[in-house]
Every structure is written in structure tokens, then in C-alpha cells.
Amino acid sequence: MSEEIFNNYSVEFKRSGFVMLENALTEKQLFAMRNQLDIWIDESRGHKTNFGVTLDGRPRFDLEPSSHSANSPAIRRISSPIEISDEYLEITRNNRALDLVAHIFGPNIKLVNTKVNLKLPGSGTMVKYHQDFPFEPHSNDDLMTTLYFLDDVTLENGPLEVVPGTHKKEIHSLWHDGVFTGSVSE
């Protein structure tokens, strides 16, 4: 990407709080990630509850308890895939989005965590409106969530929605009546 294009993305990120970078992954990278994901989905067919353990002791594969089955797998999340997949680790270290993050924030960037969020057909997984910032403790606000869409996103398959400019407004609580809901409101 040219310096001018990088600068345009940087201005847009600072204004809106997000950017959409098409072709952040090569076709080869996308194929590798999809292929590994298919292997994990197939592996989940042999499990009835969350399975696998991350280096910090959390369940690696989070299954939708109300709908997961061998015939209809419903993985909600794969935590820290770079711990168990050389392909995911290499792609995390080498992609166009990383170059853009470094352009926006400078070369001293830090990877905090990785995960794969899924909304498989029939799984019933729903994510309510929320802000990412309150999910983790931070000491500053120069951070970014980078998402890679491994499938085409349409209105029918539950696309991500973002509200431009909300990064400059109030940080909303994800707790309601003493219960963590993970959403701005019930």
C-alpha cells in the first residue's frame, strides 16, 4: 500500500473508530485459516461440552450448549488459536492489516490476544450490541481490535455492525443489576 493510502486509512480510523481493509489476507492465508477452522469444527463433533485448554487455563473451544451436536456443530469461540496452529500464528505475524495497525499506532505494537468467533448456521449464537473496550482492563486507549472475515458477510448471516464515532463517546457498562451481560443494555 502506498503512504497516501495508509494515511487515508489512518485519518478514517481516527474519525470513525474503525476501517474496512479489503484483502487484508491473501487467498493462500484465507484458505489456510478456513482449512484449519474446518478441522476444528470437525473435531468438535466428538465433544458435548467445552474442550481443550489454553496456556492460561481457559477452555479453548467454547460450544453453544443449547444447540451443539455431532450432526450440527456449534462452536461459539476458539480462544488463542495461535497457540495450537502454526498457520494462524504465521498469519497473525504477517498480513496487510498488521502493516496498517503499525502505520496508525507506530512500530511498537503489542498483540494482546487472539480468538476466533463463530456464528455457525443453526447455532443460535447471538452477540448483542456492546463496546469492546470494557471487556479487558486498559491503561490507555490506543488499541485496536482486528477482525478477519473468513466468509462473505451478508445481511442474512448476521453481519458485524459498527457505529461511527462512538470511540470518542461514553464507555458503557456491560454489567446490569450486578450481572455481567456483555451488552450495553438488555
Stockholm file with secondary structure:
# STOCKHOLM 1.0

chainA/1-186         MSEEIFNNYSVEFKRSGFVMLENALTEKQLFAMRNQLDIWIDESRGHKTNFGVTLDGRPRFDLEPSSHSANSPAIRRISSPIEISDEYLEITRNNRALDLVAHIFGPNIKLVNTKVNLKLPGSGTMVKYHQDFPFEPHSNDDLMTTLYFLDDVTLENGPLEVVPGTHKKEIHSLWHDGVFTGSVSE
#=GR chainA/1-186 SS CCHHHHHHHHHHHHHHSCCCCTTCSCHHHHHHHHHHHHHHHHHHTTCSSCEEECTTSCEEEEECTTTCCSSSCCEEEEECGGGTCHHHHHHHHSCHHHHHHHHHHCSCCCCCCCEEECCCTTCCCCCCSCCSGGGSCCSSSCCCCCCCCSSCCCGGGCCCCCCTTGGGSCCCCSEETTEECSSSCC
#=GC SS_cons         CCHHHHHHHHHHHHHHSCCCCTTCSCHHHHHHHHHHHHHHHHHHTTCSSCEEECTTSCEEEEECTTTCCSSSCCEEEEECGGGTCHHHHHHHHSCHHHHHHHHHHCSCCCCCCCEEECCCTTCCCCCCSCCSGGGSCCSSSCCCCCCCCSSCCCGGGCCCCCCTTGGGSCCCCSEETTEECSSSCC
//
